[in-house]
Amino acid sequence: MAAVTIRNLSDEAHRALKVRAAQQNRSTEAEMRAILEAAVRPEKRLRLGSALAEMSRKIGLTNADVEALEPAYGTKPAEPLRFE
């Protein structure tokens, strides 16, 4: 896990952070982690897999449709692109 040091945090911000942590029954460090997680990983962020599944449902794609494409995959792995 990464460690972060926050320098020059005002006394007022530090006190407010300690109060907020106490209200949430967390340590100050745990509250900082929660704040950072919420800021950079919001709950309503786009999740690619969920978005693709929803699109597939909307157009009526079924497992049978996907299975019909499997024979076209072949058994040999794809060759990487070469830019020469």
N, C-alpha and C positions, 0 to 999 in steps of 0.2 A: 504494500500500500504506500501511496505517496504521502509525504508530509508537507504541510504548508505553514509558513511563518507569516504572520501579519504584523507589520511594523507600523508604528506611528498611529495606532488606533486611539482616537480621543478618549479621555476618561469618561465622558458622557456616553459615548457609544458603547464602551465596555460595560458600564453600569447598566445601561438599557439591555444589553445582551444578557447579562447575568439575571436581570429581572425576568426577561422573556424565557430564559432557560428554566428558571424556578417555576414559572407559571405552567410550563409544559412538563414539569417533573423530570427534567433532563439536566445533565451537566452542561456547563458552558461550552465545552468542546463538542458534545453531542448536538447542541443547538446550532452551533456554527456549521457542522456537517449537514444538518437538516436544511438550513437556509441555503447553503451552496448547492445541495442536490436539487432542491426545488427550483433554484434559479437556472441551473444549466440543464436539468432534465425534467421539464414540466410534465404533468400527467397527461395533458392534452396534446403532446407532441405526436407527429405523424409516425406511425409504425408501419414500415413498408410491407411487411408480411400481412398485417391486418388489412391494409389498404388494397393490396392485390387480391386477397380473399374476398373482400367486399365487392370489388369490381367484377370478379368472376361470378359471384352470386347474382349480381345485377344483370349480367348478360346471359345468365343461364348455363354457364360452363359446368359440366359435371365431371366426375372421376372417369367416366367412360370416354369422354372427349380427350382427356389427357392420356389415358391408356391407348387410345387409337394412334397417338403420335409416337409412342414408345418404339415401334419397329423401325421408325425412321432414324432413331438415335444411333443405331449400329453398335458394334462392340469395340471398335477401335477408337481410342481417345482422339479428340480433336487436336490438330497440329496448331501450335502457337503461331500467331502472325509474325511475319518477318518484314522488316522495313529496310530492305537493302537496295 
